[in-house]
């Protein structure tokens, strides 16, 4: 804004076409709308154009007025859409031609130069807008891809867990299998809610007519699951089959839930 005003006033001083004392405030008023051109580019362009008309009538800044207008036109193109940019650009070009015909000499050369500036401002603004939209579209695509990968990974883990538990319990009675599955489910739920862990491991094995279910994580060893409803429910399920559940800090850090569920030899 200040650079544009200085250029307009300097043009008047260089050409000696008007009072510098008058040119400075008029130039500031003409360029003031540029301060809002990023929030309201089209109104800023219209206000700047009106101010430039006053400046041209008062002290004739022929050389610099087109560049101030180009700044406002650039913001319209870079912050709007292509259709609006083309309409505004065409209207601006027509306005520039009319002004040149009315006040300038050597119409052909002046028209070519100033229309070139208008066209350059439109192209540059539209290019900046297109690249910004392309970057945003690529960023959204990356975010969607990341969300899809996370969802796929969660689905894969859920399927692996289901398959692991199902295969491990396929030789176990139905009640034992259901209890083991619920214990694993509840233990992993506690890991997600309370442990602040990055990994959890489920281990199932049969030893001495007993199914051992172990869920170990690498999170907070003081997780609030020890006296919670989740652990109480696991213990009640195991006790109903004659088994038990223990929970506490794991040997190598983290938290471990260990359930022992008795198997009947006749149904193995």
C-alpha positions in Angstrom: 0.0 0.0 0.0 2.7 2.5 1.0 4.9 1.5 -1.9 2.1 2.1 -4.3 1.3 5.5 -2.8 5.0 6.5 -2.9 5.2 5.4 -6.6 2.1 7.5 -7.5 3.4 10.6 -5.7 6.9 10.0 -7.1 5.4 9.9 -10.6 3.8 13.3 -10.1 7.1 14.8 -8.7 9.1 13.3 -11.6 6.7 14.5 -14.3 6.0 17.8 -12.6 2.4 17.4 -13.5 0.9 18.4 -10.2 1.4 19.6 -6.7 3.3 17.0 -4.6 1.5 18.2 -1.5 -1.8 17.3 -3.2 -0.5 14.1 -4.8 0.6 12.5 -1.5 -2.7 12.4 0.3 -4.6 11.5 -2.9 -2.1 8.7 -3.6 -2.5 7.4 0.0 -6.3 7.4 -0.3 -6.2 5.6 -3.7 -3.9 2.9 -2.3 -5.5 2.5 1.1 -8.0 -0.2 -0.1 -5.1 -2.4 -1.0 -4.7 -3.1 2.8 -8.0 -5.0 2.7 -7.5 -6.6 -0.7 -6.9 -10.1 0.7 -10.1 -10.1 2.7 -12.3 -8.3 0.1 -10.4 -8.3 -3.2 -13.2 -7.2 -5.5 -14.4 -4.2 -3.4 -10.7 -3.3 -2.9 -10.2 -3.3 -6.7 -13.2 -1.1 -7.3 -12.2 1.3 -4.6 -8.6 1.5 -5.8 -9.8 2.1 -9.4 -12.0 5.0 -8.2 -9.0 6.4 -6.3 -6.7 6.1 -9.4 -9.3 7.9 -11.5 -9.1 10.9 -9.1 -5.3 10.7 -9.1 -5.2 10.7 -12.9 -7.4 13.7 -13.1 -5.4 15.6 -10.4 -1.7 14.9 -11.1 -1.6 12.4 -14.0 0.5 9.4 -12.7 0.4 7.7 -16.1 3.4 5.5 -15.6 2.6 4.0 -12.2 -1.2 3.9 -12.0 -1.4 0.7 -14.0 0.9 -1.1 -11.6 -1.1 -0.2 -8.6 -4.2 -1.4 -10.5 -2.4 -4.6 -11.3 -1.7 -5.3 -7.6 -5.4 -5.1 -6.9 -6.2 -7.2 -9.9 -3.7 -9.9 -8.9 -5.4 -10.3 -5.5 -8.8 -10.8 -7.3 -7.3 -13.5 -9.5 -5.3 -15.3 -6.7 -8.1 -15.3 -4.1 -11.2 -15.9 -6.3 -12.1 -18.4 -9.1 -11.1 -18.4 -12.7 -14.6 -17.4 -14.0 -14.7 -14.3 -11.9 -11.1 -13.5 -12.7 -11.8 -13.6 -16.4 -14.9 -11.3 -16.1 -13.1 -8.8 -13.9 -10.0 -8.9 -16.1 -12.1 -8.2 -19.2 -13.9 -5.3 -17.5 -10.5 -3.9 -16.2 -9.0 -4.2 -19.7 -11.9 -2.3 -21.2 -11.6 0.4 -18.6 -7.9 0.7 -19.2 -8.4 1.1 -23.0 -11.0 3.8 -22.4 -8.7 5.8 -20.1 -5.8 5.5 -22.6 -8.0 6.7 -25.4 -9.2 9.7 -23.4 -6.0 10.9 -21.8 -2.9 9.4 -23.4 -0.9 9.9 -26.6 0.3 7.1 -28.8 -2.7 5.0 -28.1 -1.5 1.8 -29.7 1.8 1.5 -27.7 0.2 2.6 -24.4 -2.6 0.1 -24.9 -0.3 -2.8 -25.7 1.9 -2.1 -22.6 -0.9 -1.6 -20.1 -3.0 -4.5 -21.4 0.2 -6.6 -21.1 0.5 -5.6 -17.4 -3.2 -6.4 -16.8 -2.9 -9.8 -18.5 0.3 -10.6 -16.5 -1.4 -9.8 -13.2 -4.3 -12.1 -14.1 -2.1 -14.9 -15.2 0.2 -14.7 -12.2 -2.8 -14.5 -9.8 -4.5 -17.4 -11.4 -1.3 -19.5 -11.4 -0.8 -18.9 -7.7 -4.4 -19.8 -7.0 -4.2 -23.0 -9.0 -1.0 -24.1 -7.3 -2.5 -23.4 -3.9 -5.6 -25.4 -4.7 -3.5 -28.2 -6.0 -1.4 -28.3 -2.8 -4.6 -28.4 -0.7 -6.0 -31.2 -2.8 -2.9 -33.2 -2.5 -2.8 -32.6 1.3 -6.4 -33.8 1.6 -5.6 -36.9 -0.5 -2.7 -37.7 1.8 -4.9 -37.2 4.9 -7.6 -39.5 3.4 -5.0 -42.1 2.5 -3.5 -42.0 6.0 -7.0 -42.4 7.5 -7.7 -45.3 5.2 -4.4 -47.0 6.1 -5.2 -46.6 9.8 -8.6 -48.0 9.3 -7.2 -50.9 7.3 -4.6 -51.6 9.9 -7.2 -51.7 12.7 -9.3 -54.0 10.7 -6.3 -56.3 10.0 -5.4 -56.3 13.7 -9.0 -57.2 14.6 -9.1 -60.0 12.1 -5.7 -61.3 13.3 -6.9 -61.2 16.9 -10.1 -63.0 16.0 -8.3 -65.7 14.0 -5.7 -66.2 16.7 -8.2 -66.5 19.5 -10.5 -68.7 17.4 -7.7 -71.1 16.4 -6.4 -71.3 19.9 -9.8 -72.0 21.4 -11.0 -74.4 18.7 -10.0 -77.5 20.8 -11.3 -75.8 24.2 -15.1 -76.3 25.6 -17.6 -73.6 24.4 -17.8 -72.0 27.8 -14.0 -71.8 28.1 -13.7 -70.4 24.6 -16.2 -67.7 25.3 -14.7 -66.8 28.6 -11.2 -66.7 27.1 -12.3 -64.4 24.3 -14.1 -62.1 26.7 -11.1 -61.8 28.9 -8.9 -61.0 25.9 -11.4 -58.4 24.7 -11.7 -56.7 28.1 -7.9 -56.7 28.7 -7.3 -55.1 25.4 -10.0 -52.5 26.0 -8.2 -51.6 29.3 -5.0 -51.3 27.4 -6.5 -48.8 25.0 -8.3 -46.8 27.7 -5.8 -46.7 30.5 -2.3 -48.0 29.7 -1.0 -45.4 27.2 0.7 -48.4 25.5 2.2 -48.6 22.0 2.1 -52.4 21.8 0.1 -55.3 23.3 0.7 -59.0 23.0 -1.8 -61.8 23.4 -0.5 -65.3 24.3 -2.6 -68.4 24.6 -1.3 -71.8 25.5 -2.5 -75.0 27.2 -0.5 -76.5 30.0 -1.5 -79.2 32.5 -5.2 -79.3 31.5 -5.3 -75.5 31.9 -5.8 -72.8 29.3 -3.5 -69.8 30.0 -4.5 -66.5 28.6 -1.9 -63.7 28.9 -2.3 -60.1 27.7 0.8 -57.9 28.1 1.4 -54.3 27.1 4.3 -51.9 27.3 2.4 -49.0 28.8 1.8 -47.6 32.3 2.5 -50.3 34.9 0.3 -48.4 37.3 -2.7 -48.6 35.0 -6.0 -48.2 36.8 -7.3 -51.6 35.8 -6.3 -53.4 38.9 -9.4 -52.6 40.9 -11.7 -51.6 38.1 -14.9 -53.2 37.0 -13.2 -54.7 33.9 -10.8 -56.8 36.0 -13.6 -57.7 38.4 -15.6 -59.0 35.5 -12.7 -61.0 34.2 -12.2 -62.6 37.6 -15.9 -63.5 38.0 -15.9 -65.1 34.5 -12.8 -67.2 35.3 -14.1 -68.1 38.8 -17.3 -69.4 37.3 -15.2 -72.1 35.5 -13.0 -72.8 38.5 -10.2 -70.6 37.2 -8.6 -67.3 38.3 -7.2 -64.0 36.9 -4.2 -62.1 38.2 -3.1 -58.7 37.0 0.0 -56.6 37.8 3.2 -55.1 36.5 4.8 -57.3 33.8 8.3 -58.7 34.3 9.9 -56.4 31.7 7.7 -53.4 32.2 4.2 -52.6 31.4 1.1 -54.4 32.6 0.0 -58.1 32.4 -3.3 -59.9 32.8 -3.0 -63.7 33.3 -6.0 -65.9 33.3 -6.0 -69.6 34.1 -9.1 -71.5 32.8 -9.3 -75.3 33.6 -10.1 -77.7 30.8 -11.9 -81.0 31.2 -9.8 -83.8 29.8 -12.8 -85.6 28.3 -13.6 -82.6 26.1 -10.2 -81.7 24.9 
